[in-house]
Amino acid sequence: MPPRRAVFILNPAARGAPSPERLGAAIERAAGARLEAVIRTTERPAHATVLAREAEAEGAEVIFACGGDGTINEVLNGLSDPDTRVGLVPAGTANVWAKEAGVPRDAAGAIRAQLDARPVRIDLGRAGERRFLLMASLGLDAATAAAVSPRLKRLTGGLAYVLTAVRTGVLYRGHHLAIGFDDDPPRELAANMVVIGNTRLYGGVVEITAQASAIDGQIDCVVFRGAGPLPALRGLSLTLLRRHLRSGVVLFRRAREIRVEPLDARHPLLQVDGDVVSPAGARREELPARFTVEPRAVTMLVPKAERPVFQPLPLRRG
């Protein structure tokens, strides 16, 4: 069997990213003659999308994102062929996809495990026209992601988000929204945060969309009801106890289309796979109003494909 043609898209700005030389050495240790590998380095935001599009057009069979969840997101937004295989060399802050899929942390181990893994066709979500692999969310967490200090993030990793979330949450006032699922009429409610998940782990720490399947052709939505710090604290506490989906604190639905319309003058910020994409000061009408699912949109290399998030959901009785 001839070597696979592989392109490694390296984000040098990712926390803990290897140099091209170190990455090349890891590829050699992991794959040797199994790969015809090329390393391409990003130079600016969204450059990974361009490089992924070019790699696919050149016939790459495997594309590895070398960075964090934001780098994977950029790569996936550059692809159009669902048969192009996608892997990850983890080098980011949270590395949520690596934890979901069971990708080892070290570069050589990650490459080796994914080359030996079963490819899995995975759904992708869409926030407007932008794809997401993990989740999109509006409200408190996006405001936290927008406020976190890059320097603190580099120094402390995920702890930076925890510290910033506490500071942001004390003053957060929530939003008045209209939310509709599939063909149902929208309902109005106050909410601190809306999480729309394709997978289960949030921030690599807790499972907010704890029943999601990445292969069911749907996306899960968890709305944290109420506005202000006290409802936010209660919602967080129940989430940590894994009791939030059975409580009245959240609204939980699974759907193929979710529509969100801000009803007050302040629109919530939006983040997609950890990156804020709805900037502060944007007009309310610029917020993506539709979140949809793109079934079986990409082939991911998944070392731990036996995990529940990669299995069909059980049929409901009655």
C-alpha positions in Angstrom: 0.0 0.0 0.0 1.5 3.4 -1.0 2.2 6.0 1.7 -0.8 8.2 2.5 -0.5 11.8 1.4 -0.9 13.9 4.5 -0.8 17.6 5.2 -0.1 18.9 8.7 -1.4 22.4 9.3 0.6 23.9 12.2 -0.7 26.8 14.3 2.5 28.2 15.9 0.4 30.5 18.1 -1.3 27.6 19.9 -0.3 27.0 23.5 2.4 24.3 23.5 2.6 24.0 19.7 5.8 22.2 18.5 8.2 23.8 16.1 8.1 22.5 12.5 11.3 20.6 13.2 9.9 18.9 16.3 6.7 18.1 14.5 8.6 16.6 11.6 10.5 14.4 14.0 7.3 13.3 15.6 5.8 12.4 12.2 8.9 10.3 11.4 8.7 8.5 14.7 5.0 7.8 14.4 4.6 7.0 10.8 8.0 6.6 9.0 7.4 5.5 5.4 3.6 5.3 6.0 3.1 9.0 5.2 4.1 11.4 2.5 3.9 14.3 4.9 4.0 18.1 4.3 4.0 20.7 7.1 2.4 24.0 6.4 2.4 26.8 9.0 -0.4 29.3 9.6 0.5 33.0 9.5 -2.7 34.8 10.5 -6.2 34.1 11.9 -8.4 31.9 9.5 -5.3 30.9 7.5 -5.8 27.2 8.4 -9.1 27.4 6.5 -7.2 28.5 3.4 -4.5 25.9 3.8 -7.0 23.1 4.4 -8.9 24.1 1.2 -5.7 24.0 -0.8 -4.6 20.7 0.7 -7.9 19.1 -0.2 -7.7 20.4 -3.7 -4.2 19.0 -4.0 -5.5 15.5 -3.1 -4.4 15.2 0.5 -5.9 12.0 2.0 -5.3 13.0 5.6 -5.2 16.5 7.1 -3.9 17.0 10.6 -4.7 20.2 12.5 -1.8 20.9 14.8 -3.2 23.2 17.4 -6.3 23.5 19.6 -10.0 23.3 19.0 -10.0 26.6 17.1 -7.4 25.3 14.7 -9.6 22.2 14.0 -12.6 24.5 13.5 -10.7 26.5 10.9 -9.6 23.4 9.1 -13.1 22.0 8.9 -14.4 25.2 7.5 -12.0 24.8 4.6 -13.1 21.3 3.6 -15.9 20.2 1.2 -15.2 16.5 0.6 -16.6 14.4 3.5 -14.2 11.6 2.7 -11.1 13.7 3.4 -9.8 12.3 6.7 -9.1 14.8 9.5 -6.8 14.2 12.6 -5.4 16.3 15.4 -2.0 16.9 17.0 -3.1 18.5 20.3 -1.5 21.9 21.1 -4.1 24.2 22.7 -5.6 25.3 26.0 -8.6 22.9 26.5 -8.1 20.4 23.7 -11.7 19.3 24.0 -11.8 17.2 20.8 -8.7 15.3 21.8 -10.4 14.4 25.1 -13.7 13.4 23.4 -11.9 11.3 20.8 -9.2 9.8 23.0 -6.3 11.4 21.2 -3.0 11.1 23.1 -1.4 14.4 24.2 2.1 13.7 22.8 2.6 14.4 19.1 4.0 11.1 18.0 1.4 9.1 20.1 -1.4 11.2 18.6 -0.4 10.6 15.0 0.2 6.9 15.6 -3.1 6.4 17.4 -5.1 8.2 14.7 -3.5 6.5 11.8 -4.4 3.2 13.4 -7.9 4.4 14.3 -11.3 3.7 12.7 -12.4 6.6 10.6 -15.9 7.9 11.8 -18.2 10.0 9.7 -19.2 12.9 12.1 -22.0 15.4 12.0 -21.1 19.1 12.1 -23.2 22.0 13.4 -23.6 25.3 11.7 -23.9 28.7 13.2 -25.2 30.6 10.3 -22.7 29.6 7.6 -19.8 28.7 10.0 -19.3 25.1 10.9 -18.6 23.8 14.4 -17.4 20.4 15.5 -18.0 20.7 19.3 -20.5 23.4 20.2 -21.7 27.0 19.7 -22.9 29.1 22.6 -24.4 32.5 23.3 -24.3 34.5 26.5 -22.2 34.3 29.6 -19.5 31.9 28.3 -19.0 33.8 25.1 -18.6 37.0 27.1 -16.0 35.2 29.3 -14.1 34.0 26.2 -14.1 37.6 24.9 -12.8 39.0 28.2 -10.1 36.4 29.0 -6.6 37.8 28.9 -4.4 36.1 26.3 -1.4 36.5 28.6 -3.3 34.8 31.5 -4.4 32.1 29.1 -0.8 31.3 28.1 0.3 31.3 31.7 -2.5 29.3 33.3 -4.3 27.5 30.5 -7.9 26.6 31.4 -7.7 28.2 34.8 -7.8 31.6 33.0 -11.4 30.9 31.9 -12.5 29.9 35.4 -11.1 33.1 36.9 -12.6 35.3 34.1 -16.0 33.5 34.3 -16.3 34.3 38.0 -15.5 38.0 37.4 -17.8 38.2 34.4 -20.6 36.3 36.0 -20.9 38.6 39.0 -22.1 41.4 36.8 -23.8 39.5 34.0 -27.5 40.4 33.4 -28.6 37.8 30.9 -30.8 38.3 27.9 -34.4 38.1 26.7 -34.6 35.7 23.8 -37.1 34.0 21.5 -36.0 30.4 20.8 -37.6 28.0 18.3 -36.9 24.3 17.6 -37.5 22.8 14.2 -41.1 23.6 13.2 -42.3 24.5 16.7 -43.2 28.2 17.3 -40.6 30.2 19.2 -40.9 30.6 23.0 -39.8 33.7 24.9 -37.6 33.4 27.9 -34.8 35.0 29.9 -31.5 33.2 29.7 -27.9 33.6 30.9 -26.5 31.1 28.4 -27.5 28.9 25.4 -25.3 26.0 24.5 -25.8 24.1 21.3 -23.7 21.0 21.3 -22.7 18.4 18.7 -20.5 16.6 21.3 -20.7 16.3 25.1 -17.6 17.8 26.8 -17.7 21.5 27.5 -14.3 23.1 28.0 -12.9 19.7 28.5 -14.3 19.7 32.1 -18.1 19.2 32.3 -20.8 17.7 30.1 -23.4 20.3 29.4 -24.9 18.6 26.3 -24.4 15.4 28.2 -26.6 13.2 26.0 -25.4 14.3 22.6 -24.4 12.0 19.8 -22.0 13.2 17.1 -23.6 10.8 14.5 -27.3 11.2 15.1 -28.1 14.0 12.6 -29.2 16.4 15.3 -27.8 19.0 17.7 -28.5 19.3 21.4 -29.6 22.6 23.0 -29.3 23.5 26.7 -30.7 26.8 27.7 -29.8 28.1 31.2 -32.9 29.9 32.2 -33.0 33.1 34.2 -30.9 36.2 34.3 -28.2 37.4 36.6 -25.6 35.7 38.9 -27.9 33.7 41.2 -29.5 31.6 38.4 -26.1 31.3 36.8 -24.6 29.9 40.0 -27.5 27.5 40.4 -27.2 26.2 36.9 -23.4 25.7 37.3 -23.9 23.8 40.5 -26.5 21.4 39.0 -24.3 20.9 35.9 -21.3 19.9 38.1 -23.6 17.5 39.9 -24.8 16.2 36.5 -28.4 17.0 37.4 -29.1 20.0 35.2 -30.9 18.2 32.4 -33.5 16.8 34.8 -34.1 20.2 36.5 -36.3 23.1 35.8 -33.2 25.4 35.7 -32.5 24.5 32.0 -34.6 23.9 28.9 -33.2 20.9 27.0 -34.2 20.0 23.4 -32.7 18.1 20.5 -33.4 19.4 17.0 -32.2 19.7 13.5 -32.7 23.5 13.5 -32.6 26.0 16.3 -33.6 29.6 15.9 -32.5 32.3 18.3 -33.7 35.9 18.2 -32.6 38.6 20.8 -35.5 40.6 22.0 -33.7 43.3 24.0 -31.3 45.9 22.8 -28.2 44.0 24.0 -27.5 40.9 21.9 -25.5 38.0 23.4 -22.0 37.3 22.2 -21.5 34.1 20.2 -18.6 31.7 20.4 -18.0 28.7 18.2 -15.6 25.9 19.3 -14.0 28.3 21.8 -13.5 31.3 19.5 -15.7 34.4 19.8 -17.2 35.2 16.4 -19.8 37.8 17.3 -17.8 40.9 18.4 -18.9 43.4 21.0 -20.7 46.3 19.5 -22.1 44.3 16.6 -25.7 45.0 15.6 -28.4 42.6 16.8 -29.3 41.5 13.3 -25.7 40.3 12.8 -26.1 37.5 15.3 -26.6 34.2 13.4 -30.3 33.4 13.8 -30.1 29.8 12.7 -28.2 26.9 14.1 -28.4 23.7 12.0 -26.8 20.3 11.6 -24.8 19.0 8.6 -25.1 15.2 8.9 -22.1 13.0 8.2 -20.2 16.0 7.0 -16.6 15.0 7.8 -14.5 11.9 8.4 -12.6 12.1 11.7 -9.9 9.7 12.9 -11.2 8.6 16.3 -9.1 6.3 18.5 -11.9 5.9 21.1 -14.8 5.3 18.7 -16.5 3.0 21.2 -17.4 6.0 23.4 -21.2 6.9 23.7 -20.8 10.2 22.0 -19.9 8.3 18.8 -22.8 5.8 19.0 -26.4 6.1 17.8 -28.8 7.3 20.4 -31.1 4.6 21.9 -34.6 4.6 20.5 -37.3 6.0 22.8 -40.1 3.7 23.7 -43.7 4.7 23.5 
